[in-house]
């Protein structure tokens, strides 16, 4: 593993490859923006430069569609693809489309088994669900910037009856460790899930991750695996960093994320993403 500093030049021999474009997958929260949702001018300018250079830059985020679109705009990405909902939704970007994008893939699942098992172990947790139409349903007043829309309050049975793209579970009464222990005890099956920095759980359809969606796009673009780059910081980035020819963990990433990365850059508060992006020019 390579630890990057402000002056080192590291990584596979793809940085000035004039024959092949890179496929560059970028996480959002904790990577392009800090945990207050702020993107620094240095990161923004570096991302825009890589886009202008002609590489295939893709957003790959746990955020839902409407919360992803502002990031796409900030980095000047008008054409290409974006992966939302941890792989549950894939967009094709094109300024000639009415909305500037179209959904080309959506992975849905029945959330009922997971929700019932979770509620039994975590009765005081808050639950939210993104349905197949892009609406967010929540069991109580539960709102997060990653939703991109205002959640609609519903009873638990309504959530059980919905078809989901993404399920979010949050507990303010448990530590992250207690929460993780409860999740392991439940032994969720038939879904893919990742635990966040706090007592936060994201659930997608079985087998669906950022990596699974990116692999479909890699094949679509015809990019060689060794010309793929991914940058991320969260546990939901583990599969993506393992998938990439060059997986880069942010400096503040948990140990299990750093363990699967090829390189470690500076933290989000030190513009770690910008350090990597500038090296792709």
C-alpha positions, 0 to 999 in steps of 0.5 A: 500500500502507498501512503500519499503525501503532498509531493509524492507521485504514486500509483499504477502506470496510468497517469499519463496514458495517452491511449486509454481514458481512465474510468474514475469513480468518486465517492461523495460524502467524506471524499468530494465533500466533508461531513458538513457537505462542503466541497473545497475549491481545490477539490472542485477545481481538480475534479473539473480538470479531470472531467475536462481532460476527457477521462470518464469521471463517475460519481459513485455514492450512497446518496439518492438521485436528487442529493447526487445531482448538485454534486454532478453539477459542481464538478462540471459533469454533463455527460457520462454516468453516475451511480446512486443509492450504493449501486441501486440506481444508475444514471446516464448524463446527457445535456440533450435529455430533458432533465439532463439525465435518464435512469438506465438501471434500478435495482429494487427489492422486497424490504419486508423481511429485513425491516421486520428482523431489524425492528425486532432487535432495534425497536427504537431505531428510525427507518426510512425507505426509498421506493421505486418511484423515488419517494422517501417513506419514514416511520417518524420524523427522519430526514437526511441530506442524502435523501434529496427529497422530504421524507413522507411519514407513514406507518410501518406496515406501509413500509413493509408493503413498499418496493424498495431501492434503498432502506436506511436505519438510524439509531440515536440510542445506540453506539456504533458498536452496539448497532453493529453487534445487533446487525450481526446478530440479526444475520440479514439475508437477501439484501446487501448492507453496510454500516456507516460511521455512526449507528447508521445502516444502508440496505440495497438489493442482494448483490448490489453495491457500488462495485456491481454497478460500476462493473456494468458501466466499465463493460459498457465503456470498454475500459480495461480493469487496470484503467479504473480508479476509485476513491472513497472513505466509507465501509460502503466503498470497500467493494468499490476500492477492491474492484478498482485497478487503483483503489484509493482510501481517504486518510480518515477512512476506517481501518477495514477500508484502508486495508483493501485500498492500494493507496491512502491519500490525505483526509477530506479536510486536507483535500485528499481527493484533490491530491489524487485527481491532480495526478491523473492529469 
